[in-house]
Amino acid sequence: MSDNTERTALAPYRIDVPQDVLDDLKDRLRRTRFFDDLDNEEEYYGVSTAYLKPLVEYWADGFDWRAQEARLNSFNQHKVEIDGAPVHFVHERGKGTDAIPVMVLHGWPWPGEFSLPVVGPLADPVAHGGDAADAFDVVVPNLPGFAWSTPLTRGDLNYWKIADILHTLMTETLGYEKYAVAGSDYGSLVASALGHKYADSIIGLHYGQDLPPGMFANERFWDVTDGATIPADASPELRAGMENFVTTYVSHVTAHMLDASTLTHGLNDSPIGMLAWLLQRWRKWSDKNGDFEAAFPRDFVLTQATTFWVTESIGSSIRMYRNAVRYPWVPSHDRRPTVEPPAGFTFLLGDAYPPGVRTVEERIAAFENGPTRAAFNAINVNAHEKGGHFVHYENTEAFVSDLRGTFRKLR
């Protein structure tokens, strides 16, 4: 199913951050004016100074970006321009009998590196204890406006416009007639837009979150609860789950929707401000039943923060939210389901969504009986206890296994 010759030979790409950019970052970190964060020992008000200060000090005088840069450069990378947008991507050819091309899409605020753990197992399953018949040609882009897919020269990008760009990447730049897509978070929206508009080119889809196209089309686009309140007769478990959902996902959507550039002025100029904003998402969205520091080592956290900083992509990534409202998605057809290609799902119980779910069976039932089910042609639905929102990174084994299961039905 894959064309093993690219239509045009692509030049390799290597990440090489200028030393003066790194020196400036360290200088800013060393001159941080820390906030007297009174009465926040339990982080009732958000990320505390007590938590941030040692991390910032290590970022300034212990963290080795060049070592991380060398690790990232061990992957086969390219960078092209499509429709006026830069697209950086990792491309690893499959080692198997009939490799399916699959594009793996990340979300916000997790650059493509969160998806790199799936590359080896998908491209070379035998080397990871699998079957050669499950091989994939793996393409992991950074969505335009994120990380190394910068700088942008157009300010209108959103999930459905990115879908058009990435379809061109797969079909014209890389020459695949048909391809698969896997995505989570904002990448789920891109995957759904692809599956809706380009169904004839899509072998199948695999999701970490069930997000159909058209999200943020409601009148209260800044409110992920859409004005819902906790029912008066809610059980203590459901009430706690709904409260946790609100504290986990409401603030960034509201700020990104209503004050994207206002917020960005501070985050783009202050590395500690940017780190705090990102860190709150990584900590709150990760496995609610897990150990954040064990799953997200500080070098990994600071690699992501440094990537956002040196590429100045925090603002362009944030703008994707409001652009989904300013440039609303328009359906290409009225067929049902809205997203026609066969689709698999990997849900992790450590996510804050959906509220009140406690078991694998309840999570699957929440999808099967939920408001998004009719939008998809679901053929493989799974849930797992380990992991939170960052599916590709937090439970790579489950995601890879489920994705393989989805496409065994489609090869």
C-alpha positions in Angstrom: 0.0 0.0 0.0 3.0 2.3 0.1 5.0 3.9 -2.7 8.6 3.4 -1.6 10.0 6.1 -3.8 9.3 9.7 -3.0 8.3 11.8 -6.0 11.0 14.3 -5.3 14.1 13.6 -3.2 13.7 15.6 0.0 16.7 17.2 1.6 17.3 16.0 5.2 16.6 18.5 8.0 18.6 18.9 11.1 17.7 20.9 14.2 20.4 23.4 15.0 19.5 26.1 17.4 21.8 29.1 17.2 24.0 29.4 20.3 23.0 33.1 20.8 19.4 32.0 21.1 20.3 29.5 23.8 22.5 32.0 25.6 19.7 34.6 25.6 17.3 32.0 27.1 19.8 31.2 29.9 20.3 34.9 30.6 16.5 35.5 30.9 16.1 32.5 33.2 18.9 33.6 35.5 17.3 37.0 35.8 13.8 35.6 36.6 11.9 37.8 39.1 10.1 35.1 41.1 6.6 35.7 42.5 6.0 35.7 46.2 3.4 33.0 45.9 1.7 33.3 49.3 -0.6 30.6 50.6 -0.1 28.4 47.5 1.7 25.4 49.1 -1.0 23.0 47.9 -1.1 24.8 44.5 -4.7 25.9 45.0 -4.0 28.8 42.7 -2.0 27.0 40.0 1.6 26.1 39.5 3.6 27.3 42.6 6.8 29.2 42.8 8.1 26.5 45.0 7.6 24.0 42.2 8.8 26.2 39.4 11.9 27.7 41.0 14.2 24.6 41.1 13.0 23.6 37.6 13.9 27.1 36.2 17.3 27.0 38.0 18.0 23.6 36.4 16.8 24.9 33.0 19.3 27.8 33.3 22.4 25.9 34.6 21.9 22.1 34.3 19.8 21.3 31.3 21.7 20.2 28.2 19.8 21.3 25.1 22.6 20.0 22.7 22.2 16.5 24.0 18.4 16.6 23.4 19.0 18.2 20.0 21.3 15.3 19.0 18.7 12.8 20.2 16.0 14.5 18.1 18.3 14.6 15.1 18.7 10.8 15.2 15.3 10.6 13.5 15.0 11.0 9.7 13.5 14.5 9.3 12.5 16.8 6.4 11.0 20.3 6.2 8.9 21.5 3.2 6.6 24.4 2.5 3.0 23.7 1.4 0.4 26.4 0.7 2.6 29.0 2.4 3.1 27.0 5.6 6.3 25.2 6.7 5.8 21.5 7.6 8.5 19.7 9.5 8.1 15.9 9.8 9.8 12.7 10.7 9.5 10.0 8.1 10.5 6.4 8.9 10.1 3.7 6.3 8.4 0.5 7.5 10.4 -2.8 7.7 7.7 -5.3 6.7 6.0 -7.0 3.9 3.3 -4.5 3.1 3.8 -1.3 5.1 0.8 1.0 5.3 1.6 4.8 5.4 0.3 6.3 8.6 0.5 10.0 9.6 0.5 10.5 13.4 -0.8 13.8 14.6 -0.2 15.5 18.0 -2.2 18.0 19.9 -1.7 21.2 22.0 0.6 21.7 23.9 2.5 18.7 22.9 4.8 18.9 19.9 5.5 16.0 17.6 8.0 14.6 20.0 5.2 13.3 22.2 4.5 10.9 19.2 8.0 9.8 18.5 7.8 6.8 20.9 5.4 5.1 18.5 7.7 5.5 15.5 10.0 2.5 16.2 7.2 0.0 17.1 5.1 0.9 14.1 7.9 1.1 11.5 9.9 -1.9 12.7 7.5 -4.2 14.7 9.8 -7.2 14.7 12.5 -5.3 16.5 9.9 -4.4 19.2 8.5 -7.9 19.6 5.8 -7.7 17.0 4.9 -9.1 13.6 6.4 -7.8 10.3 2.9 -7.9 8.8 2.0 -5.0 11.1 4.6 -2.6 9.6 3.8 1.0 8.8 5.6 3.8 7.0 5.4 6.4 9.7 5.1 10.2 9.2 5.0 12.4 12.3 4.6 16.1 11.4 4.7 19.0 13.7 1.4 20.7 12.8 2.1 24.0 11.0 2.6 26.7 13.6 4.0 24.3 16.2 7.7 23.6 17.0 9.9 23.2 14.0 7.0 23.8 11.5 7.7 27.5 11.8 7.9 30.4 11.2 4.5 31.1 9.8 3.8 33.8 7.3 0.0 33.3 7.4 -2.1 33.8 10.5 -5.3 32.0 9.5 -4.4 28.3 10.2 -6.7 26.0 12.0 -7.5 22.3 12.1 -9.3 22.0 8.8 -6.9 24.2 6.9 -4.0 22.1 8.3 -5.8 19.0 7.1 -5.7 20.3 3.5 -1.9 21.0 3.9 -1.2 17.6 5.4 -3.2 15.8 2.7 -0.9 17.5 0.2 2.1 16.3 2.2 1.0 12.7 2.0 -0.3 12.6 -1.5 1.8 15.0 -3.5 5.0 15.5 -1.5 5.4 11.9 -0.4 3.4 10.3 -3.2 1.1 8.0 -1.3 -2.1 7.3 -3.1 -3.8 6.2 0.1 -2.8 6.6 3.7 -3.9 6.1 7.3 -4.1 8.8 10.0 -3.7 8.6 13.8 -4.4 11.6 16.0 -5.1 12.9 19.5 -6.3 16.2 20.9 -6.1 18.9 18.2 -4.6 16.2 16.0 -7.9 14.4 16.4 -9.7 17.3 14.9 -7.2 17.4 12.0 -7.7 13.6 11.5 -11.5 14.1 11.5 -11.3 16.9 8.9 -9.2 14.6 6.7 -11.5 11.7 7.2 -14.5 13.8 6.2 -13.1 15.6 3.2 -10.7 13.1 1.8 -12.3 9.7 2.7 -11.4 8.2 -0.6 -7.7 8.7 0.2 -7.9 7.5 3.8 -7.4 3.8 4.6 -8.6 4.2 8.1 -8.2 6.4 11.2 -7.1 5.8 14.8 -7.9 8.2 17.6 -6.8 9.0 21.1 -9.8 11.3 21.6 -13.2 11.2 19.9 -13.3 14.8 18.4 -15.5 15.2 15.3 -15.1 18.2 12.9 -17.1 21.2 13.8 -15.9 21.5 17.4 -16.0 25.1 18.8 -19.0 25.8 16.5 -21.3 26.4 19.5 -22.4 29.8 20.6 -20.4 29.6 23.8 -17.2 28.6 21.9 -15.0 29.7 24.7 -16.7 27.3 27.2 -15.9 23.6 26.9 -18.9 22.9 29.3 -21.2 24.9 27.0 -22.8 26.4 30.1 -23.6 23.1 31.7 -23.8 22.9 35.5 -23.4 20.0 37.9 -26.8 18.3 38.4 -28.1 18.8 41.9 -28.5 15.0 42.3 -25.1 14.1 41.0 -23.3 11.4 43.0 -20.2 12.4 44.9 -18.0 10.6 42.2 -19.7 12.4 39.3 -19.5 15.8 41.1 -15.8 15.3 41.8 -15.2 14.2 38.2 -17.1 17.2 36.8 -15.2 19.6 39.0 -11.9 18.0 38.0 -12.9 18.3 34.3 -13.6 22.0 34.7 -10.3 22.7 36.6 -8.4 20.7 34.0 -9.7 21.9 30.7 -11.7 25.2 31.0 -9.0 27.9 31.6 -6.8 27.4 28.6 -9.7 27.2 26.1 -11.2 30.4 27.5 -7.9 32.3 27.5 -6.9 31.0 24.1 -10.3 31.9 22.6 -10.8 35.3 24.1 -7.2 36.6 24.6 -4.8 34.7 22.4 -2.5 37.6 21.5 -2.9 39.3 24.9 -1.6 36.2 26.6 1.1 35.5 24.0 2.8 38.8 24.6 3.8 37.6 28.0 4.5 34.0 27.2 6.6 34.9 24.1 8.8 37.2 26.2 9.1 35.3 29.5 10.4 31.7 29.5 9.2 31.1 33.1 5.8 32.5 32.1 5.6 30.2 29.1 6.9 27.2 31.1 4.3 27.8 33.8 1.4 27.9 31.3 2.6 24.7 29.5 3.5 22.9 32.7 0.0 23.4 34.2 -1.4 21.6 31.1 1.1 18.8 31.2 0.6 18.2 34.9 -3.2 18.5 34.9 -3.8 16.6 31.7 -1.5 13.7 32.5 -2.7 10.5 34.3 -4.8 11.7 37.3 -3.9 8.4 38.9 -0.2 8.5 38.0 3.1 10.0 39.1 3.8 13.0 36.9 7.6 13.3 37.7 8.1 9.6 37.0 6.3 9.8 33.6 7.5 13.2 32.6 11.2 13.5 33.5 12.4 17.1 33.8 14.7 16.8 30.8 11.7 15.8 28.7 9.6 18.7 30.1 12.4 21.2 29.4 13.0 19.8 25.9 9.4 20.6 25.1 9.6 24.0 26.7 12.8 24.9 24.9 11.3 23.8 21.6 8.4 26.2 22.1 10.8 28.9 23.1 13.4 28.7 20.4 10.9 28.4 17.7 8.7 31.2 19.1 5.7 29.0 18.4 3.7 29.4 21.6 1.6 32.2 20.0 1.0 30.5 16.6 0.0 27.3 18.4 -2.4 29.1 20.7 -4.1 31.0 17.8 -5.3 27.6 16.4 -8.2 27.8 18.9 -9.8 31.1 17.9 -9.1 30.4 14.2 -11.5 27.5 14.5 -14.2 30.1 15.2 -13.0 32.9 12.9 -12.8 30.4 10.0 -15.5 27.9 10.7 -15.4 24.4 9.3 -17.9 23.9 6.4 -18.9 20.3 5.6 -17.9 19.0 2.2 -21.0 16.7 2.1 -24.0 15.6 4.2 -23.4 11.9 4.3 -23.4 9.9 7.5 -21.3 9.2 9.4 -19.6 12.6 9.1 -16.2 10.9 9.2 -16.7 7.9 6.9 -13.4 5.9 7.0 -13.2 3.0 9.5 -11.9 4.2 12.8 -10.4 2.8 16.0 -10.0 4.4 19.4 -7.7 4.2 22.3 -9.1 5.8 25.5 -7.1 6.1 28.7 -8.8 6.2 32.1 -6.4 8.7 33.6 -7.8 11.5 31.5 -10.2 14.0 33.2 -12.8 13.3 30.4 -15.4 12.0 30.6 -16.2 12.9 34.2 -17.2 10.1 36.5 -15.8 7.2 34.5 -14.0 4.7 36.7 -13.6 1.4 34.6 -12.6 0.4 31.1 -16.1 -0.9 30.5 -17.6 2.5 31.6 -15.2 4.4 29.3 -16.2 2.3 26.3 -19.9 2.7 27.1 -19.5 6.5 27.5 -18.3 6.6 23.9 -20.8 4.1 22.5 -23.7 5.9 24.1 -22.3 9.4 23.8 -22.9 12.4 21.6 -19.9 11.8 19.2 -20.5 8.1 18.4 -22.7 8.7 15.4 -20.0 10.9 13.7 -17.7 7.9 13.3 -17.5 4.5 11.6 -16.1 2.8 14.7 -14.6 -0.7 14.2 -12.2 -1.0 17.1 -12.9 0.7 20.5 -10.6 0.1 23.5 -9.9 1.6 26.9 -6.9 1.2 29.2 -6.2 2.1 32.8 -2.7 3.6 32.4 -2.3 7.1 31.1 -4.1 10.4 30.7 -4.6 12.8 27.9 -1.2 12.4 26.1 -2.1 9.0 24.7 0.9 8.5 22.3 3.4 9.3 25.0 1.7 8.1 28.3 0.7 4.7 27.0 2.6 4.0 23.9 2.2 0.2 24.2 -1.6 0.4 24.3 -1.8 3.0 21.4 0.4 0.9 19.2 -1.3 -2.3 20.0 -4.8 -0.8 19.4 -3.7 0.9 16.2 -2.3 -2.4 14.9 -5.6 -4.0 15.7 -7.5 -1.4 13.8 -5.5 -1.8 10.6 -5.4 -5.6 10.8 -9.0 -5.3 9.9 -8.2 -3.1 6.9 -5.0 -4.5 5.3 
